[in-house]
Amino acid sequence: MVHQRALRSCLFLLLSLSFLAHWSAPAMAGETYQLIGRISYGEKGFSRDNPPLILLQGMKNPFAAHTRADPAGDFKFKKLRPDMFTLIVYVAFAGEHRQTVEVSPGLADSKKRVFVEVAFQPNRSRKTLQEVSSSQLSVSVKAIKELEKAFKRLEKRDREGAVAHLKKSVEISPQFIEGWNTLGTMAYQSGKYELAERYFREALEHDPESYAPMVNLGGALLSQGKIRESLPWNMAAVESRPDDALAHSQVGLSYYYLGRYREAEEHLKQAVALDPGHFSYPQLPLADIYLRNQDLKSAVRELEHFLMLHPDAEQAATVKRQVEIIYSQAGRKTVPGTP
């Protein structure tokens, strides 16, 4: 018989780390990689005169970069440090697509290249992209320029310089939501969750329906253990953007920590479907839910999926041990593919 209580205890420890570990795990000094991507399209392609804009935002460490895809849909980022990134593909008049990409030694080839395929959904988030609140129309050009300077600082990994420009941007235009939201995101990355919460709330004071600070506030509250308070914000985010993995993952985590496992499973499965490699690691709480239901096959499936996607994650060794325990109890000695 598998010792499910012990397994669940280990998984719960992993879960307590999973939502935060991607911010704090140190990058490997001196090692840089290339991220090479290709965009594929469903119903529409794109004009040679209007190639997709590709944005890359660091998740563990403050970083931002951008490029354009070529006519074949190919793009490349160079000299990236190991990290998890949000990759955003934007096509004018079509929409945007977001997904998590991970750059790490275990996912790179011998030439330190990581490859990613982006299946672009033309109408994704189109409505949200086209809507601009009246308060944002009044943002000063000077404030916008300060934001641009902040992102240039982030490209050079100058966190302090970026924060200085962001603070100046919201001093010039206090209603500048993107400035407040970016300050909140950087505070969150630094582990300053209360400060992040204040920045996100300030943004929402100027536009209560603004998606980015809404979903980010839900995450900041989760990270402070304010689970019940986080749920309404995360639910509002799902209602606003039902195709965003982050919103579903955070709703799933809120329900999970409240012991509402059926609802948690529904949203965590949706998060995996939308973005399998998502930085919140939805496979881990899903595996724990399946263990609670004595569904060992599904639990192992989620844990192995996690290991395939995140071989260099801080939790990988412990997750692998848990899979080995389950297999050994079932008469198998090792995780398939393990030497």
N, C-alpha and C positions, 0 to 999 in steps of 0.2 A: 504493500500500500504506500502510495506517495504521501510524504509528510506535508500535506497541503497547508497546514497552519504555519509551519516554518517557511514554506515557499512564499506564502502571502506576506509574512513579516518582512522577508527580504525584499519582495517587490514593493511593499509600502515604503521602505527606506529608499529604494530607487526612485519611486514616484515623488518623494519629498525633495529629491535632488533634481529630477528631470526637468521641472519647469524652470529651474534657475541655473542649472549647471552650464547650459550653453552660453551664459553670460560670463561665467567666471573661469572656465577652463583656459589655461594659458596656451597661447600659440607657440609653435616650435620656432625658436629664434633662428634666423638665418635661412630658413627654408622658404622658398617661394614657388608658386605653381601657376600654370596657365589654366584658365577655364575656357573651353572651346564648345560653342553651342550651335545648334541649328534649329530654326523655327519651321514647323510644319503647319499647314493651314487646313481648315475644314472647308467652309463654304466660299471663302474669299482669299485671294492673295493680297498683294500690296503693290502699289505703283512704284516704279523705279525712281520717280520724283518724290516719293514720300516713304522712304525706308523706315522700318520700325526703330523706335528709340529704345535702347536697352539700358536699364538702371540696375545697379548692384549696390545693396546696402548690407554692411556687416552686422551680424547679430551678436557675436561675443564682444567685438571690439568696434568702436566708432570708426566707420569707414564708408565712403560713398564714391562711386565712379559711374561713368556712363559712356556709351558708344552707340554706333548705328550698325544695324545689320546690313550686309550687302544684298544685292538683288536675289541671290540664292537663299537668303535667310540665314546666312552664317555670320557669327560674331565671335569675338575673342576678348578676353581680359588677361593681362599679363601681370606678373610679379605680385600674385596674391598670396598672402599668408594663410595658413590653415585656419579655417573659420567656417561657420554656417552663414549663408547669405540669403537674403530675399532678392530674387531675380524678378524684375518687373519689365514686361514687354508692353510697350504702348504703340498702337497704330492709330493715327488720327482718323476720326470719323468711324472707327471700328470698335475700339475699346482697349482694355488692358488685360493682361494675364499675369498672375503672380504665382510663384512657386518657390519652395525652399531648395537651395542647392548647397551641397557640402563639398568643401575642398579640404582634403586630408590625405595623408600618405597611403592609407589603405584603399582609397578610391582612385588614385593616380596611377598612370602607367609608368614605364621605366624612364620616360622623358619628362616626368612630373606634369603630365597633362590630365585634366579631368574633363570628361565629355558629358554634355547634357543635351537632351532632346526636349524641346518645348512645343507642345501641341496647343497652338493658339486657338482660342475660342473667340471668333470675331465680335460677338455682341456682349461679351462678358463685361459687366460693370459699366456699360455704355451710359445708362441713365445717370449714374453717379458722377461719371466724368464730365458730363455736360452741365451739371447743375452747379452754380456758383451762388452763394448767398450774397445778399446785398451788402453785408458788412465787409466781405472780402473784395468787392468791387471798389471799395473806398481805401484799400491799403495803399500806402504811399509807394511810389517807385523806389524811393530811397530804402524803404524797408525790404522790398524784394531784392534789391541789390545786396543788402547785408546778408540775406539768406543765401544768395548765390556765392558770396564770399565765404560763408560758413561751409558750404559744400566743397568749395575749393580747398579749404583748410582740411576737411575730412579726407579728401583725396590724398593729402600729404600726411594723414594720420596725426594731425595737430588738433587734439581734442580741445585744449584750452583756447586756442585761437578761434575754433569754431563756436564755442560757447560764447565767447566775447561778442562775436558778430551776431549771434542769435539774440542775445540780450539787447543789443543795440537795435535789432530789427523790431522787437516788441516795444521798446521804448519809443521808437518813431511812430509805430502803428500798433497800439495796444490790442486792437481787434484782429491782429494777424494770426490766424489759427495755425497756419503751418509753422510759424516761428515757435509758438507755445508747444505744439505737438512735438517738434524736433527737440526742443529743450527737454521735454518730458521723456522722450525716447532715450536721449543720452544720459539723463539722470538714472533711468531704469537700468541701462547697461552698466552703470557704475555701482549698482546695488543700492541707490538712494531712492527707495520705493515711495517713501512719504513725500519727498520732493517731487518725484515723478507724478504722483497723484495730484499734487497741487497744480502743477503745470497743465495736466490734462483737464482738470476741472476749470482752470482759467480759460482754456480754449473753448470748452463747452459753454461757458458763460456767454460767449459771443455768438455761438451757433450750437444749440443743444442737439441738433441732428447731424452734426459733422461726424463722419464715420471714424476717421483715424483716431481722434482723441477718445471717442466712445469705446471702441474695442480695446484701446490701450489702457484706458481707465479700468476696464474690467480685468485686464491682466495685472495691473499694479495692485488692485485690491486683492486678487488671488494670491499674489506674492507676499502680501502682508498677513495672510490668513483670514482676511475679511470675506469669508466664503459667501455667507448669505447676502452681504451687500454687493458682492460681485455679480450674482446671478442676474438681477434685472438688467444691468448694463450689458452683460454678455448676451442675454436673450434679445435685447434691442439691437445688438450688432448683427445677430443672425437674421432678424427680421429685415434689417436694412440691406444686408448683403448675404443672402442665403448660399452663395457660391464661394464664400471665403472660408478656407480651412481654419484660420486662426479663430474666427468667431465660434465655429462648431467645436473646436478643441477646448476652448475656454468654457463654453457651456457644459461640455462633457466633464471637464475637471470640476466645475462647480457642483454639478450633480453627484459626481463621484465622491467628493469629500463630504457631501451632505448625506451619503448613503443611499441615494436614489439611483440604483445601478441600472435599472432598465432604461431610464431616460439618458443616463450617462453613456451607455453602450450605443444608443441610437446616434448621438451626436459625435462620439469618438469614431465610429465607423464611417460617418460622413466625412469627417476630417481626413481620415486615411484615404478615402476614395478621391477626395479633391486634391490632396497633396501628400502622397505617401511618406515623403521624407521630412515632413514638417518638424520644425525645431522644437515643438512642445512634446514630441515623442508620444503620440496618442496610442501607440501599440502597447506601451507599458501599463497604463490603467486598464486597457482592454484585456490584457493578459490576466491581470488580477481579478477582473470581473469574471472571466471564464473559469479561473481557479476556484472562485467562490461557488460557482455553479457546477463544479466538478467536471468541467468540460476541458480535459487535459489536452486533447487534440487541438482545439482552437487556441488554447493558451500558448502551446508550443509554436503554433503557426505565427502568432503575433510576435513572440520573442525572436524567432528566427528571422522574421521579416525585419525587425529592428536591427538585428546583427548584420543582415545583408546591406541595409541602408546606412548604418552608422558603425562601421567596424572600428573606428578610432574613438568612439564616444567614451567618456569617463566611466560610464556604466557598463560598457561592453563586456568586460571580464566577468563581472558579477552576473550579468544576464546569461552569459554562456554557461557559467557554473550551474545556474538554476535549470537550464535546459538539460544539462548533463545529468543532474539529479533526477529529473523526470524520466529521462531515457533509461538511466541505470535501474530505476525502480521498475521500469517496463521491460527490462531484459536487454537493453542496448547500452553500450559502453560510452560512446562519444557522440557529440553533435555531428551529423552528416557533414563531410567536407573538412572536418578538423583533423589535422595530422596526428 
